[in-house]
Amino acid sequence: MYPAIIMPSGHYQVQVADSVTYTTLELFAYDKSSNEPLPLNHIEFMNGIPIQYLGPIAMHEFGLNPKDNVLQFLKMHIVEKSKSSSEDIVHTKKWIRSRLNEQGMLNSSLLVRKYENHFALNASHGLKKILIDEKVYSLN
């Protein structure tokens, strides 16, 4: 038997060729003085919430666009109604606005950007970052 070691890639081996590709998630907000989008400090933004929850929270759009989940099991469709009420959405927007204020940003919108990062192992190319998705959440 071999001892099991789980690396950051999870339970599978990372296939490495000439480059490595991975995705990252970044939060941005507009600066109060320049009105330019600037990256947020994720740890400050998630203060009190484990940082590893950011991905799943962003994937569910911070609960700001509630959708019913449809689960398919065999030939049955099970609809799970969204648990976000309009009061929950108002409370979440208030929470996000306060987090943006704490970082000195305008609190009218939050930008969530997903990047695909290509890292060439031959080091002459370095890291190439490609924007693959951007969502803007209005907090008004």
C-alpha atoms as a printed R data frame, in Angstrom:
    type eleno elety resid chain resno       x      y       z
1   ATOM     1    CA   MET     A     1   0.000  0.000   0.000
2   ATOM     2    CA   TYR     A     2   1.087  3.531  -0.747
3   ATOM     3    CA   PRO     A     3   0.404  6.456   1.548
4   ATOM     4    CA   ALA     A     4  -2.162  8.875   0.173
5   ATOM     5    CA   ILE     A     5  -1.054 12.441  -0.314
6   ATOM     6    CA   ILE     A     6  -3.613 14.914  -1.572
7   ATOM     7    CA   MET     A     7  -2.026 17.878  -3.240
8   ATOM     8    CA   PRO     A     8  -3.764 21.211  -3.978
9   ATOM     9    CA   SER     A     9  -4.951 19.826  -7.321
10  ATOM    10    CA   GLY     A    10  -7.316 17.466  -5.495
11  ATOM    11    CA   HIS     A    11  -7.574 13.731  -5.925
12  ATOM    12    CA   TYR     A    12  -6.253 13.496  -9.467
13  ATOM    13    CA   GLN     A    13  -2.887 13.982 -11.069
14  ATOM    14    CA   VAL     A    14  -2.166 17.264 -12.772
15  ATOM    15    CA   GLN     A    15  -1.304 16.749 -16.411
16  ATOM    16    CA   VAL     A    16   1.684 18.914 -17.217
17  ATOM    17    CA   ALA     A    17   2.935 19.529 -20.712
18  ATOM    18    CA   ASP     A    18   4.582 22.769 -21.817
19  ATOM    19    CA   SER     A    19   2.184 24.888 -19.783
20  ATOM    20    CA   VAL     A    20  -0.261 24.833 -16.887
21  ATOM    21    CA   THR     A    21  -3.736 26.343 -17.133
22  ATOM    22    CA   TYR     A    22  -5.939 27.257 -14.188
23  ATOM    23    CA   THR     A    23  -8.768 29.680 -13.440
24  ATOM    24    CA   THR     A    24  -8.943 32.417 -10.827
25  ATOM    25    CA   LEU     A    25 -11.739 34.581  -9.503
26  ATOM    26    CA   GLU     A    26 -11.206 38.254  -8.708
27  ATOM    27    CA   LEU     A    27 -13.482 40.887  -7.206
28  ATOM    28    CA   PHE     A    28 -13.371 44.507  -8.345
29  ATOM    29    CA   ALA     A    29 -15.132 47.712  -7.396
30  ATOM    30    CA   TYR     A    30 -14.894 51.298  -8.602
31  ATOM    31    CA   ASP     A    31 -12.482 53.618  -6.819
32  ATOM    32    CA   LYS     A    32 -14.136 56.700  -5.271
33  ATOM    33    CA   SER     A    33 -11.576 59.163  -6.640
34  ATOM    34    CA   SER     A    34 -10.636 57.782 -10.072
35  ATOM    35    CA   ASN     A    35 -13.852 55.864 -10.836
36  ATOM    36    CA   GLU     A    36 -11.621 53.070 -12.209
37  ATOM    37    CA   PRO     A    37 -12.246 49.416 -11.321
38  ATOM    38    CA   LEU     A    38  -9.676 48.266  -8.773
39  ATOM    39    CA   PRO     A    39  -9.183 44.785  -7.305
40  ATOM    40    CA   LEU     A    40 -10.560 44.187  -3.842
41  ATOM    41    CA   ASN     A    41  -8.735 42.537  -0.986
42  ATOM    42    CA   HIS     A    42 -10.595 39.211  -0.833
43  ATOM    43    CA   ILE     A    43  -9.669 38.510   2.775
44  ATOM    44    CA   GLU     A    44 -10.987 41.898   3.954
45  ATOM    45    CA   PHE     A    45 -14.093 41.518   1.801
46  ATOM    46    CA   MET     A    46 -14.858 38.071   3.217
47  ATOM    47    CA   ASN     A    47 -13.955 39.117   6.777
48  ATOM    48    CA   GLY     A    48 -15.525 36.542   9.078
49  ATOM    49    CA   ILE     A    49 -16.250 34.088   6.250
50  ATOM    50    CA   PRO     A    50 -13.662 31.469   5.249
51  ATOM    51    CA   ILE     A    51 -11.990 32.601   2.015
52  ATOM    52    CA   GLN     A    52 -12.491 29.193   0.402
53  ATOM    53    CA   TYR     A    53 -16.240 29.920   0.332
54  ATOM    54    CA   LEU     A    54 -15.766 32.828  -2.094
55  ATOM    55    CA   GLY     A    55 -15.875 30.623  -5.217
56  ATOM    56    CA   PRO     A    56 -19.146 28.867  -4.384
57  ATOM    57    CA   ILE     A    57 -20.719 32.116  -3.137
58  ATOM    58    CA   ALA     A    58 -19.773 33.893  -6.383
59  ATOM    59    CA   MET     A    59 -20.945 30.883  -8.426
60  ATOM    60    CA   HIS     A    60 -24.372 31.330  -6.808
61  ATOM    61    CA   GLU     A    61 -24.190 35.061  -7.599
62  ATOM    62    CA   PHE     A    62 -24.090 36.058  -3.914
63  ATOM    63    CA   GLY     A    63 -27.771 35.090  -3.777
64  ATOM    64    CA   LEU     A    64 -28.641 38.294  -5.675
65  ATOM    65    CA   ASN     A    65 -30.257 36.487  -8.632
66  ATOM    66    CA   PRO     A    66 -32.175 33.651  -7.005
67  ATOM    67    CA   LYS     A    67 -33.034 30.774  -9.301
68  ATOM    68    CA   ASP     A    68 -34.832 27.529  -8.722
69  ATOM    69    CA   ASN     A    69 -32.602 24.468  -8.882
70  ATOM    70    CA   VAL     A    70 -33.791 21.644 -11.086
71  ATOM    71    CA   LEU     A    71 -32.381 18.277 -10.129
72  ATOM    72    CA   GLN     A    72 -32.761 15.374 -12.495
73  ATOM    73    CA   PHE     A    73 -32.899 11.905 -10.979
74  ATOM    74    CA   LEU     A    74 -33.573  9.090 -13.404
75  ATOM    75    CA   LYS     A    75 -36.630 10.394 -15.287
76  ATOM    76    CA   MET     A    76 -37.881 12.671 -12.539
77  ATOM    77    CA   HIS     A    77 -37.272 16.394 -12.291
78  ATOM    78    CA   ILE     A    78 -37.135 17.741  -8.767
79  ATOM    79    CA   VAL     A    79 -37.506 21.497  -8.453
80  ATOM    80    CA   GLU     A    80 -35.954 23.067  -5.392
81  ATOM    81    CA   LYS     A    81 -37.326 26.565  -4.915
82  ATOM    82    CA   SER     A    82 -34.873 29.368  -4.247
83  ATOM    83    CA   LYS     A    83 -34.547 30.195  -0.577
84  ATOM    84    CA   SER     A    84 -33.622 33.849  -1.166
85  ATOM    85    CA   SER     A    85 -36.426 36.254  -0.373
86  ATOM    86    CA   SER     A    86 -36.540 39.896  -1.425
87  ATOM    87    CA   GLU     A    87 -35.592 40.789   2.171
88  ATOM    88    CA   ASP     A    88 -32.534 38.516   1.904
89  ATOM    89    CA   ILE     A    89 -31.467 40.269  -1.296
90  ATOM    90    CA   VAL     A    90 -31.815 43.720   0.299
91  ATOM    91    CA   HIS     A    91 -29.792 42.537   3.308
92  ATOM    92    CA   THR     A    92 -27.081 41.002   1.076
93  ATOM    93    CA   LYS     A    93 -26.744 44.185  -0.999
94  ATOM    94    CA   LYS     A    94 -26.398 46.209   2.213
95  ATOM    95    CA   TRP     A    95 -23.705 43.799   3.446
96  ATOM    96    CA   ILE     A    96 -21.756 44.030   0.164
97  ATOM    97    CA   ARG     A    97 -22.039 47.843   0.121
98  ATOM    98    CA   SER     A    98 -20.613 48.021   3.649
99  ATOM    99    CA   ARG     A    99 -17.690 45.783   2.610
100 ATOM   100    CA   LEU     A   100 -16.968 48.046  -0.365
101 ATOM   101    CA   ASN     A   101 -17.112 51.152   1.861
102 ATOM   102    CA   GLU     A   102 -14.577 49.575   4.225
103 ATOM   103    CA   GLN     A   103 -12.132 49.318   1.306
104 ATOM   104    CA   GLY     A   104 -12.729 52.897   0.174
105 ATOM   105    CA   MET     A   105 -14.682 51.979  -2.951
106 ATOM   106    CA   LEU     A   106 -17.917 53.206  -4.459
107 ATOM   107    CA   ASN     A   107 -20.699 50.995  -3.197
108 ATOM   108    CA   SER     A   108 -22.936 51.024  -6.257
109 ATOM   109    CA   SER     A   109 -21.666 47.873  -7.981
110 ATOM   110    CA   LEU     A   110 -19.494 44.798  -7.581
111 ATOM   111    CA   LEU     A   111 -17.588 43.215 -10.468
112 ATOM   112    CA   VAL     A   112 -16.701 39.531 -10.430
113 ATOM   113    CA   ARG     A   113 -14.155 38.503 -13.040
114 ATOM   114    CA   LYS     A   114 -13.065 34.999 -13.901
115 ATOM   115    CA   TYR     A   115  -9.678 34.607 -15.547
116 ATOM   116    CA   GLU     A   116  -8.009 31.720 -17.299
117 ATOM   117    CA   ASN     A   117  -4.321 31.747 -16.503
118 ATOM   118    CA   HIS     A   118  -1.745 30.091 -18.747
119 ATOM   119    CA   PHE     A   119   1.682 29.609 -17.247
120 ATOM   120    CA   ALA     A   120   4.417 28.558 -19.655
121 ATOM   121    CA   LEU     A   121   6.975 26.340 -18.000
122 ATOM   122    CA   ASN     A   122   9.782 27.596 -20.213
123 ATOM   123    CA   ALA     A   123   9.601 30.917 -18.276
124 ATOM   124    CA   SER     A   124  10.224 33.062 -21.345
125 ATOM   125    CA   HIS     A   125   6.490 33.648 -21.802
126 ATOM   126    CA   GLY     A   126   5.501 34.018 -18.147
127 ATOM   127    CA   LEU     A   127   1.859 34.177 -17.133
128 ATOM   128    CA   LYS     A   128  -0.843 34.987 -19.664
129 ATOM   129    CA   LYS     A   129  -4.142 36.048 -18.092
130 ATOM   130    CA   ILE     A   130  -7.329 35.925 -20.193
131 ATOM   131    CA   LEU     A   131 -10.669 37.309 -19.002
132 ATOM   132    CA   ILE     A   132 -13.274 34.602 -19.661
133 ATOM   133    CA   ASP     A   133 -16.270 35.918 -17.695
134 ATOM   134    CA   GLU     A   134 -17.358 39.128 -16.009
135 ATOM   135    CA   LYS     A   135 -20.497 39.787 -14.025
136 ATOM   136    CA   VAL     A   136 -21.521 43.180 -12.702
137 ATOM   137    CA   TYR     A   137 -23.922 43.303  -9.786
138 ATOM   138    CA   SER     A   138 -25.825 46.531  -9.224
139 ATOM   139    CA   LEU     A   139 -26.215 47.186  -5.515
140 ATOM   140    CA   ASN     A   140 -28.802 49.972  -5.720
